Amino acid sequence: MKHAIDLPDTLPIFPLPGALMLPRARLPLHIFEPRYLAMIEDCLKTKHRLIGMIQPRETPAGEARLQAIGCAGRLTGFSETEDGRYMVTLSGASRFRVKQEVQGFTPYRRCLVDWAPFARDLGPSETDSGFRRDAFMAVLGRYFTKMELSTDWGGLKDADVELLINSLSMLCPFSSEDKQALLEAPTLETRRETLVTLIEFALRSGDEEILQ
């Protein structure tokens, strides 16, 4: 287990719309932009090998703002293609709050971050006492059918609860705002409740009945 004191004060930031990183989950990424190729190369030189995944935030003025909360992933898988692209895997370490953006000479963005609000992320897997697998899998099945998604149902039925909830939060095609809500959920139980609400909303959308 890592302690907050072991985590760096400054992180390289990868603002990627719709990409959600959660603690103890894995996120594969295909890197091809020159600035992010440089970010990966610099990250590999560090002891912690952490990259901050965060949602960009649209503003009326078109400014490239960032959400206040992101999640850092440790670079645990790396391969290079013949044409110079990188295929990497990040393993979720901890969420963080952005304190301020750091100005410098790197082609990618960096932020000064605060880990303290998310100390729980550094501990063991979370549990969800309210989780009911049969009911959850039933609504999930209807959602996957409506959205024409496919998955390994055998694997899902046997998956650890935290892995199941976090993986679905990352993989389901929700909006960036919805992904941010899932990221900011304070507990696994809250994240599961948010996930079910989003799924049920998607199942109702398109119905003739207007929600009041």
Steps between C-alpha positions, in 0.01 A plus 500: 500500500626847412474791739421856392853604594632268227293674230640793301377857544494556124351274233512493122139538387324317218163674440301245301123545454300196606801307633446401863773368731406355841710364787605135460360486145694482174477731201660416164604800290621546142747791492591668171504880548860629528437688828361188666773279358739740678290474815527119501876516444541745789271292722712190448798687643327566833487273804123520540406474127168680563284684248193702594192418295244782510196619308532826306221745579330703230439868568288752306819684404655181363776493760683172559409464867537184708264336746601547863539126569686233304660162565863400467603177337836328523653399168515121533492390136692637203562396141600687186368446149722500193378848404587651839165493681478383861251250642493546876302380801437716806411343835286729715682631808302783659275790421628853550378858511666756274650789696640692204650451159879516480657713228814358343677382190340158452273458194234342724314649795602450865312574820577543867264254672363412843460131588374546856123497428531151351722317749251210496596428138840375619349229718361154420207431267169654598187301580133579430262354757197605295604322181248245367663319211190342343303825486805691379575250223136508387496876443848483349381236252215724383741792462751300295221375275363851440846648437601199284804432715667163547703364789623186673195435717664205672787721610265774621290261706807378689686832523595660830246772588746792492652383172152454350369843600818688410551320168144570390531864609806530277370303200135603464440776241393777737560872449808670640284665769360161603849348508607786727211428735609135518858607572397734780272247674635486858449124548458188290136479612437857381671424168283191453186703575610768251578235239157338538331843476685573174411158359133537593492849347646360177237224500221758535636736235319480171174403664197702395423584861645839599672508838378784719 
